[in-house]
Amino acid sequence: MTTDTDAHLPNPLSGPEAPRQRISRQSTTEAMMIAARWPDASPRLVLSLTAQLVGGRRYAEAYRTFDELATEQPDRPLFLAVAASFQARLPGQLDEAVGKLDAAVAAEPGLPHYFRGVTLAELPLEAGRTEDAVADMEFVLALRDRFPLGLRRAVFRALARAYDQLGRTEDAAAARRKAGLDTQPGLPPFITDFWVTDQDGAHFAPPGLHELAAGIFAAQGLGFGDIGFIVTDTSLVVIDAGSTNEQARAALRKMREISALPVSHVILTHGHFDHIGGLDALREPGTEVIAQTGFTTEVEAQNQAFIPWRRFLPAGADHRHHVVPDRLISEPETMTVGGVELRLLPAHGGETDDALLIHLPGRDIVFVGDIVMPYLGAPFIAEGSAEGLLDTLKLIEDLEPALLVHGHPPLTANFTVAALAGLRPALEDLYQVIRGDIAAGRTVFDMLGRNHLPDVLRTCPDAGQHHPASPAPAHQLLAARRAQRRPRFPDGVGRRTGTAHQGGSSTSTRTRSKTCSTGTICP
């Protein structure tokens, strides 16, 4: 393929590359660029960093970064493919970039196909690579379960362009619809799992009912929050109630295709509107609703709060609810329903003080609600606790589960058992750094400027892939805010002493720090 000396792909955001002088730091991007150089950096981290750099139009900087990584780690063809996808947008570098993309695909089928396909799809038909672009994108779709869901939007967008050039008009129109571009073709590229409309509200995933383990189901993508189902010998136990009655009815309809058993219990992991809004649709005669003792206080605080972004919910839906549980849990309890043992464990974790974990010891599964979120508490409500998050992560670790079921699809997919095992000591490290900064009188801006990355993440790639939870600008800020407004305790830095429950006993909590051995995930 021969092009003129200034040939390059257009900027997909219809603007020049961002100037090098910026008005503020992009701390998350900086942290991810450091983490990408660590051993065994996960593909998910690489993709997240790529999206950050594309969004910032930092093509030359991105090319330099990934080109260096490709040179340093020639056994990672993904780095070569990403570098070439950015190089293709630089003047006079298109031919060389396409050659590198071909080399990356030959070395490692998989994600390099995606980067080559979306790049080739932007070339004119005369370049002779449009059929190759279609083949790459169809390859990705044929193996869609092996690729991050959000990439499909970009795949269908690239297919639409390639099909148009090949005169396949109907195929192009179908691809645009699947990319979400049928009504707004001029939108910039979106590479994301979630979708939102005024009518339907926000959704994290395509709608569906997924069997996560034998007899354990999650209704995802029907609303903002997930609804879990546990199938017992005699009934269904439902975990959380979703955002609206319409969502809950849709989830129950899907579940009824599998089981006609009655709903005996609805257990609420916490009181946020996206987990309680569909309760009326799930109640049947004899259904018992269970929540933690702090539930009522949490719901009242939420009802009084202003929610600035209304599209969490469908048009016309209200975030305010009046829910009265039948039973409140203040201490660990064990119940058996239809031969299935459930342990109800109250926690004061991460997002809210009314968290309730549901542990199925016979199946090594824990429903954890939203105890792990990118923010400590919803960003528009005064709630959440760094201390509670650390204590709850320790509680979960002590349960030794095989599967964690969260309240939203990205949390279940990302914050796995392996990830939390590395994330907890990393956050403990960060917490101690913030405590020291507060004791030294440093400002929040100083703390953010540090952009501290715990060393433990280097050898825990499952934990190191997450942002912003691990690179943690948000956690640094929120930990600082909470610590600054807490009263001083005897240790002088504001961490409260509490109890973390395991089984039927209580053990005092304390600050702990733990590191990973080389080549292992933190046990």
N, C-alpha and C positions, 0 to 999 in steps of 0.2 A: 504494500500500500504506500503510495507516494502522495505527499501533500506539500503545500507551499511552506516556506520556512517559518511563517508566523502562525501556522494552523494550530488550533486548540479548540477544545469543546467550550460551549458557552457556559456562563455562570447560571446554574439552575434557579438562582434567586434573583435573576435579572438585575444584577448590580455588580459593581467592581469589587475586587477583594478588599476587605476591611483594611483601613490604614493601620500601620504598625503602632501608632500612638493611640492608646485607648484611654477613655476617661475613668475606667475602673478595671480592677483585676478580675479575671474569671478563675476564681480559686478552684472550683471543681475541675475545670479543664486542666489547670496546672497540675493538680494532684493526680489526675488520670494519666497525664503524660509521663509522670514519674512512675506510676504503678505499671504502665505498659512495658517498662524496661525491666521489670522484675522477672525472675525465672517463672516459666509456666504461666504467664499472663493469659487469662482466659479469653476465648473468642468473644464472649459477651462484653468484656471490658473493652476490647479492641473496637467492637461495633459501637459501643456507647461513646467512646472517644471520637470515633469517626463522625458520628452524628453531631457531637459538640463542635467539631472543627468545620463541618459543612455549614452548620447554622451560623457560625461566626465568619463564614466566607474566608477562612484562613488557609487558602489552598497552598500557597508557597510554603508556609510554615508546616502545614500538615505533610506535604511531600518531603520536606527535609527530615522531619521526625521519623516518618515510616521508612524512608530510604535508609536512614541510619540503622533502624531496627532490622531491616532486611539484610543489611550488610553484616551486622553483628550476629544475627541469628538466621543464617541461610537455610536452616532446617525448618523454618516457619514460612512457607510460601504465602500464607495469608498476609504477612507484612509486605511482601513484594506486590501482591495484588492491590492492597490498599494504597501503597505508595504510588503505583502506576495510575490508579484511578484519579488521584489528585494531580499527578504530573500531566495527565492528558488535558488539564485545564490551563496549563501554562504555555505561553507563546512558544511555538517552534518545537514542542516536545511530544507531539501527538504520536508520531511514528514510533519513537522509542518506547513510549508508554504502552502502546498496543502490543509491541513485542514482549514487553515484560509481563503483560496480562496473559499472553499466550503461554509464556514459560511457567507462570504460576499455576495455570490450569493444568498443564501437562504434569507438573510436579505433585499437585494435590487437588484432586476433584473435590468439589464441595463449595465452600464460601468463595473461593476464587472465581467459580463460574458466575456467581452473582455479580461480583464487581466487574468482571469482563462484560457480562451481558448488558448491564445498565450503561456501561460506557459505550459499547459498540452500537447500542440502540440510538445513540445521539449522532452517529455519523451519517452523512448523506448516503443515499442508495448507491451512488457512484463509487463509493469506497469499497464495495463488494463484500461487506461484512454483516449485512442485515440478517441474512439467514443464520449466521453464527449467533447473532444476538438472540434470535428467536429460539434457537436450540439451547442456548444457555438458560434462558428464562424458563423454558419448558422443562429442562432438567431440574431446576430448583423446585418447580411446582410438583413434579413427579415425586420428589423426595421432601415434600413440604414439612413433614413431621420432624425432619432433622434440622430445619432452619427456624430461626426466630420468627414468630408470627408477624411482627411488624414489617419485615422485609417484603411481605407479599404485596403491600401497597405499591412499593417501588417497582416490583417485578411486573405487576399488571400495567403500571404506567409505561414502563419500558416496552412491554409487549404491544400496547396500543400504538405507540409511535412506530415500532417496527412493522406491525401489521398494516398501518396506514401506508407506509412506504412501499410495501409489497402489494398494495391494492386489495388487501383482505379487509374490506370495510366493515362487514358484520362482526368479524373477530375483533377488530379494533374497538368497535362500539361496546362489545361485551366486556373487553378488558378495562375500558374506561369506567364502566359501571362498577366493576369489582374493585377498582382503585378508588371509588368514591368521587370520580371526576365527571360523571355524566351531566351534572347540572352546573358545575363550576369548573370548566376545563382550564382556566387560567391560574388555578391555585398553585403555590409552590409545592415542591415534593414533600410528602409526609412519610416518615418511616416510624410508625408507632403502632402499638397493639390496640390502643383505645379508640373509641369513636363517640361522638356526641352530636345530638340534634336538639333543637328547642322542644320538639314534641316528645322525644324519648328520653332525654337526659343523657347522662354519661354512662358509658359501658367500657369495661376494661378488655373485653374479649368477645369473639363471636358467641351467640347464644347456644347453649348446649348443656346436657347433663353428662357428667363424666364420672366413671367408676374409678376412684383413686386406689381402692383396695377392695378385697372381697366384702361386699355388703356396705361399702362406704362410698357415698356419692356426693358430688358437688355440682349444684346448678350455677353455672357461670355465664356471664354476658347477658343475663336477662334484666339486669339493673346494675346499680353502682356497687352493691355488696353481694356476696355469694350467699347461698343457702345450702347447708349441708344436711345429708340424710344418713341415718344409721338404720339398717334393716335388722331387726331382731326377729325372734321366732314368733312373737305375738303382736308386734306393732312397729311403727316408725318413730324414731326419735329425731326431731328436727333441730338443727343447730343454726340459730339466727333466723330472722324473718324477712330479710331483704329490705328494699327501700320503700316499696309500695305494695298495696294489696294486689294490684295487677301483676307485678313481678312474682309475688308469692303464688298466685293462682297458676301462672305459667309454669313455675318450677314444679308445683304439685301435679299439674297435668302430665308433665314429662315423667315424673316419678310414678304416676299411676299406670304408665305403660309397662312398668317393671313390677310393681307391688300394689295390691289393693288393701294392704293392712292399714288399720286406723292410726291416726297420729295420737300417740299417748302423751308425749312430752314435747315442748318447745323450750330449749335451753338457750338463753341469750348471753352471748359472750361479753357484751357491754351495751351501754345505752345510747349509742349514736344512732341517728335517724336512719342511716343506711343498713342498720341491722335489726331494727324493730318496726319499721313502717308497714310491713305486710302481715303483722301478727294476726289481725282479725281474719284474714283469709286462710290461716292455717289452723285456727282453733276449731276443734270438733267437740261434741259432747264428751266430757271426761278428760279433755286435754289439760295437762298441768303445765303452767308456764313457770320456769325457774330462772332466777337471776341472782347476782351477788348483792350483798346488803347495801353497797354504795350505789346501786342502780338508780334509785329514786332521786338522789342528789344529783347524779350525772344528768339524768333526763331533764330535771328542772333547770340546771345551768344551761343546757343546750337550748331549751325552749325560750330562755331569756336572751340568748345570743343572737347577734346579727350575722347571717351567713352571706358574705359579700358576693359569692358566685352562685347564682341560682340554678345553673345547669347541672348540678349534681343530680337533680331530680327532674322528672318530666314536667312539662308546662302545667301549672296549676296545682302541683303537689306541694305540701307544706312539710317543713322539717320538724314542726312541733307536734308532739304526740303525748297522749295521756295513757300510760301503760301501768297496770297494777299486777305484778307477778303474783302467782299463787304461793310461791315459796321463795324465801331469800336465804342465801348461803353465806354464812359468816366464818365457818371453819370447814376444813376438808371433810367431805362426806363421800360415802360409797353407796351406790344404788345399783340394783340389778334389774334389767328390763328384758324380758324375753330371752333369758339366758346370756345376755351381754352385760358384763360388769363395766360400770362407768364411775370414775372417780372425779368428783367436782372439787376443783382447787381454786379458791379465791386468791387473787393476786393484785398487787398495786403496781401494775407494770406500764411501762413505756407511754402508751397513749392516754389511758384513763385510770382512775383509782378504783373503778368497779369491774375490773377484768375478772372473768371466770374461765378457767381452763377446764376442758373435758378430756380426761385421760382414759383410754381404753387399754388397760394393761394386757389383756389377752391378745390384743392385736398390735401392740406397740405403736399406737397412734395417739396424737394429741391434737385436739382442736384448740387453736390459740387465739382466735379472733384477730384483733389488730394490735397485739402487744408490741410488734415490731413495725414501725412506720418510718418513712424518711424524716418525719418530724416527731418531736416529743410532744404529743398532743396535737389536736387539730390546730392549725395556725391561727384560727380566728376565735378560739376559746382558751381561757386561762386554765389549762389542765396539763397533765403529763408530768413525768418525773424521770430524770436520768437515773436516780437511785433505784426507783421502782423497776425500770427497764433492766438494769444490771441484776437485781435480785431475781426477777422473773426469768431471765435467761439462765441463771444458775439453777433455779427450780426445774426448768425444762431439761437442762443438761442432766440433772440427777435422775430424771425419769427414764433416761436412756431410750427415747423413742426411735422408731425406724422411719416414721413419716409425720410431718407437721402439716396440718391443714389450716391455712390462714383465712381471713375474711375477704380477700380479693385475689384474683388470679395472679398478678405479678408477685405478690408476697409468697404465695404457695410455690410458684415456680423458682423464685430466687432465694428466699430465706429458708433453705433446706436445713436438715440436721447438720450436715457437714459445714454449711456456711455459718450457722450460729456457733458451732464449736470454735471457729476461728474468730468470729466477730465479737464474742463476749470478751475475751482477753484484750482484743484491740480497743474496744470501748472502755474497758477498765483502765488501760494505759492512757487513753485520751482524757478520761475523767480525772485521773491524777494530775495530768498536765494542766488542765483547766483549774483544778483546785489550787495548784501552785501559783498559777497566774493571778487568781483572785486574791490569794494571801499576799502576793507581792504588789497588789494594787494596780495591776495592769488593766487597761480599758478593753471593752469588747472588741474594738477595732484592732488592738494589739493581738488579741487572741485569734481573731480571724486571720490576721496577717501572718501568723505563724504557720497556718495551714498544715498542722501536724499530721503526719502519717505514721502510725505505729509500726515498728519494725516487724511485729508478729505477722503482719499481713503478707510479708515477702514469702513466707513459707506456708501460707494458708490461702491458696488461690481461690478456693470456693468462697471465702469471705472477702478477699481483696477485689473481687469483680464488682462489688456493689457500690453504687453511687446514688445519692450523696451520703449514704449511711456510713460507708467506710472512709472515703476521703474526707467527709464529715465537716465541711464548712457549716452546714445547718446544725449538726450536732454540737459543734463547738459553740456556736452562738446560743443555742437553746440551753445547753448545759450551763453556760455562763449566766444567762438570765435567771434560771431557776436557782442556781447557787447564790447569786447576788441577792435575791429577794428572800432567801430562807434565813431564819434566825440562826445565830451562832450556837453550836453545840460544844460539848466539852473538848472535842478534838480540834476545835478552832476553825474548821473550814465548812461546816454546814451540812455534813451528811448525817441523815437521821439513822438511828438504830431501830431496827424492826425485826419482824420474824418472817422467815420464809418457810412455808409449809411443805412437807413431803410426807405422803402417807397420812397417818393420823397424828404425827408429832410436829412440834415446832422447833426450829433451831435458830439461834441468833444469827443475824446476817452481819457481815463485816466486809470491808474492802479487801479484795483479793486481786492478785495479778498473776498471770499465767502466760507462758510462752510456748510456742510450738518447737518441737525438735525438728531438725532439718529433715525434710522429706516426708513429714507426717502432718496429718490434720490434728489439731488440738483434741485430745481425748476428753 
